[in-house]
Amino acid sequence: MPLPELTEAQRQEALKKAAEARQKRAELRKQLKAGQVRIGDVLKRTDDTIVARMKVSSLLESLPGVGKAKAQKIMSDAGISPTRRVQGLGSKQKEALVNALSK
């Protein structure tokens, strides 16, 4: 399916909207790193499109003390695909993430 042809105004609006979403995701990752927000609270916000469209690996790597290797291990143990986004997680997977990170 080909991409729709956008007018210049539509294109600029889409770019602005994408930039705002990236900025909000960056702010959420910053809050996670600072310990202002807990992972359990973030995982409950799946109705928020900013959270829902984040990759789980990116979310985990934002936590203090969790790098790429540890995030991959946590996801593997919970049965989560490396490309999974938060909106695609099941309740048991969310519970497994919270339990793994509360140790």
Phi and psi restraints in degrees (value plus and minus 20) as a CYANA .aco file:
   2 PRO   PHI     -91.3   -51.3
   2 PRO   PSI     133.0   173.0
   3 LEU   PHI     -90.7   -50.7
   3 LEU   PSI     125.4   165.4
   4 PRO   PHI     -90.5   -50.5
   4 PRO   PSI     128.7   168.7
   5 GLU   PHI     -97.3   -57.3
   5 GLU   PSI     105.6   145.6
   6 LEU   PHI    -128.2   -88.2
   6 LEU   PSI     126.1   166.1
   7 THR   PHI     -94.0   -54.0
   7 THR   PSI     147.0   187.0
   8 GLU   PHI     -81.4   -41.4
   8 GLU   PSI     -58.4   -18.4
   9 ALA   PHI     -85.7   -45.7
   9 ALA   PSI     -62.3   -22.3
  10 GLN   PHI     -84.4   -44.4
  10 GLN   PSI     -59.9   -19.9
  11 ARG   PHI     -84.1   -44.1
  11 ARG   PSI     -65.3   -25.3
  12 GLN   PHI     -83.0   -43.0
  12 GLN   PSI     -60.4   -20.4
  13 GLU   PHI     -84.1   -44.1
  13 GLU   PSI     -61.8   -21.8
  14 ALA   PHI     -84.5   -44.5
  14 ALA   PSI     -60.8   -20.8
  15 LEU   PHI     -83.9   -43.9
  15 LEU   PSI     -60.8   -20.8
  16 LYS   PHI     -84.6   -44.6
  16 LYS   PSI     -63.3   -23.3
  17 LYS   PHI     -84.4   -44.4
  17 LYS   PSI     -61.3   -21.3
  18 ALA   PHI     -85.8   -45.8
  18 ALA   PSI     -60.0   -20.0
  19 ALA   PHI     -84.2   -44.2
  19 ALA   PSI     -60.4   -20.4
  20 GLU   PHI     -83.7   -43.7
  20 GLU   PSI     -60.5   -20.5
  21 ALA   PHI     -84.8   -44.8
  21 ALA   PSI     -62.9   -22.9
  22 ARG   PHI     -81.7   -41.7
  22 ARG   PSI     -59.8   -19.8
  23 GLN   PHI     -85.7   -45.7
  23 GLN   PSI     -61.3   -21.3
  24 LYS   PHI     -86.9   -46.9
  24 LYS   PSI     -59.4   -19.4
  25 ARG   PHI     -84.8   -44.8
  25 ARG   PSI     -59.9   -19.9
  26 ALA   PHI     -83.7   -43.7
  26 ALA   PSI     -60.2   -20.2
  27 GLU   PHI     -84.7   -44.7
  27 GLU   PSI     -61.0   -21.0
  28 LEU   PHI     -83.5   -43.5
  28 LEU   PSI     -63.9   -23.9
  29 ARG   PHI     -82.2   -42.2
  29 ARG   PSI     -58.1   -18.1
  30 LYS   PHI     -84.7   -44.7
  30 LYS   PSI     -61.0   -21.0
  31 GLN   PHI     -85.1   -45.1
  31 GLN   PSI     -59.3   -19.3
  32 LEU   PHI     -83.4   -43.4
  32 LEU   PSI     -65.8   -25.8
  33 LYS   PHI     -81.9   -41.9
  33 LYS   PSI     -56.5   -16.5
  34 ALA   PHI     -99.7   -59.7
  34 ALA   PSI     -29.8    10.2
  35 GLY   PHI      61.4   101.4
  35 GLY   PSI      -5.7    34.3
  36 GLN   PHI     -97.8   -57.8
  36 GLN   PSI     -43.4    -3.4
  37 VAL   PHI    -149.7  -109.7
  37 VAL   PSI     121.9   161.9
  38 ARG   PHI    -116.9   -76.9
  38 ARG   PSI     131.1   171.1
  39 ILE   PHI     -81.7   -41.7
  39 ILE   PSI     -56.4   -16.4
  40 GLY   PHI     -81.1   -41.1
  40 GLY   PSI     -59.5   -19.5
  41 ASP   PHI     -87.1   -47.1
  41 ASP   PSI     -59.2   -19.2
  42 VAL   PHI     -86.5   -46.5
  42 VAL   PSI     -62.5   -22.5
  43 LEU   PHI     -86.4   -46.4
  43 LEU   PSI     -41.1    -1.1
  44 LYS   PHI     -99.5   -59.5
  44 LYS   PSI     -34.0     6.0
  45 ARG   PHI    -113.0   -73.0
  45 ARG   PSI      24.5    64.5
  46 THR   PHI     -91.8   -51.8
  46 THR   PSI     -34.3     5.7
  47 ASP   PHI     -97.7   -57.7
  47 ASP   PSI     -35.7     4.3
  48 ASP   PHI    -100.0   -60.0
  48 ASP   PSI      98.9   138.9
  49 THR   PHI     -84.3   -44.3
  49 THR   PSI     -48.3    -8.3
  50 ILE   PHI     -84.6   -44.6
  50 ILE   PSI     -66.4   -26.4
  51 VAL   PHI     -91.2   -51.2
  51 VAL   PSI     -65.0   -25.0
  52 ALA   PHI     -79.4   -39.4
  52 ALA   PSI     -53.0   -13.0
  53 ARG   PHI    -113.6   -73.6
  53 ARG   PSI     -18.1    21.9
  54 MET   PHI     -97.0   -57.0
  54 MET   PSI     124.8   164.8
  55 LYS   PHI     -94.8   -54.8
  55 LYS   PSI     121.0   161.0
  56 VAL   PHI     -80.7   -40.7
  56 VAL   PSI     -60.2   -20.2
  57 SER   PHI     -80.9   -40.9
  57 SER   PSI     -61.3   -21.3
  58 SER   PHI     -84.8   -44.8
  58 SER   PSI     -59.9   -19.9
  59 LEU   PHI     -83.3   -43.3
  59 LEU   PSI     -66.8   -26.8
  60 LEU   PHI     -85.7   -45.7
  60 LEU   PSI     -61.3   -21.3
  61 GLU   PHI     -86.7   -46.7
  61 GLU   PSI     -35.4     4.6
  62 SER   PHI     -99.0   -59.0
  62 SER   PSI     -35.2     4.8
  63 LEU   PHI     -97.1   -57.1
  63 LEU   PSI     125.3   165.3
  64 PRO   PHI     -83.9   -43.9
  64 PRO   PSI     114.0   154.0
  65 GLY   PHI      63.0   103.0
  65 GLY   PSI     -15.4    24.6
  66 VAL   PHI    -138.6   -98.6
  66 VAL   PSI      96.4   136.4
  67 GLY   PHI    -125.9   -85.9
  67 GLY   PSI    -187.1  -147.1
  68 LYS   PHI     -81.0   -41.0
  68 LYS   PSI     -66.1   -26.1
  69 ALA   PHI     -85.3   -45.3
  69 ALA   PSI     -64.8   -24.8
  70 LYS   PHI     -87.7   -47.7
  70 LYS   PSI     -59.0   -19.0
  71 ALA   PHI     -82.6   -42.6
  71 ALA   PSI     -62.6   -22.6
  72 GLN   PHI     -83.4   -43.4
  72 GLN   PSI     -60.6   -20.6
  73 LYS   PHI     -85.0   -45.0
  73 LYS   PSI     -65.0   -25.0
  74 ILE   PHI     -80.5   -40.5
  74 ILE   PSI     -64.9   -24.9
  75 MET   PHI     -86.0   -46.0
  75 MET   PSI     -60.5   -20.5
  76 SER   PHI     -83.0   -43.0
  76 SER   PSI     -65.4   -25.4
  77 ASP   PHI     -82.6   -42.6
  77 ASP   PSI     -52.3   -12.3
  78 ALA   PHI    -107.5   -67.5
  78 ALA   PSI     -23.1    16.9
  79 GLY   PHI      53.6    93.6
  79 GLY   PSI      16.7    56.7
  80 ILE   PHI    -129.2   -89.2
  80 ILE   PSI     110.4   150.4
  81 SER   PHI     -83.4   -43.4
  81 SER   PSI     124.6   164.6
  82 PRO   PHI     -81.6   -41.6
  82 PRO   PSI     -41.0    -1.0
  83 THR   PHI    -121.1   -81.1
  83 THR   PSI     -14.6    25.4
  84 ARG   PHI     -86.7   -46.7
  84 ARG   PSI     122.9   162.9
  85 ARG   PHI    -122.4   -82.4
  85 ARG   PSI     141.3   181.3
  86 VAL   PHI     -78.8   -38.8
  86 VAL   PSI     -57.8   -17.8
  87 GLN   PHI     -84.9   -44.9
  87 GLN   PSI     -40.6    -0.6
  88 GLY   PHI    -112.2   -72.2
  88 GLY   PSI     -16.8    23.2
  89 LEU   PHI    -100.7   -60.7
  89 LEU   PSI     122.4   162.4
  90 GLY   PHI    -107.5   -67.5
  90 GLY   PSI     148.7   188.7
  91 SER   PHI     -83.8   -43.8
  91 SER   PSI     -57.1   -17.1
  92 LYS   PHI     -89.3   -49.3
  92 LYS   PSI     -55.3   -15.3
  93 GLN   PHI     -87.5   -47.5
  93 GLN   PSI     -61.2   -21.2
  94 LYS   PHI     -82.9   -42.9
  94 LYS   PSI     -63.0   -23.0
  95 GLU   PHI     -83.0   -43.0
  95 GLU   PSI     -60.9   -20.9
  96 ALA   PHI     -83.9   -43.9
  96 ALA   PSI     -58.9   -18.9
  97 LEU   PHI     -84.1   -44.1
  97 LEU   PSI     -67.5   -27.5
  98 VAL   PHI     -81.9   -41.9
  98 VAL   PSI     -62.7   -22.7
  99 ASN   PHI     -85.3   -45.3
  99 ASN   PSI     -61.2   -21.2
 100 ALA   PHI     -85.8   -45.8
 100 ALA   PSI     -52.9   -12.9
 101 LEU   PHI    -109.5   -69.5
 101 LEU   PSI     -31.5     8.5
 102 SER   PHI    -111.0   -71.0
 102 SER   PSI     -19.1    20.9
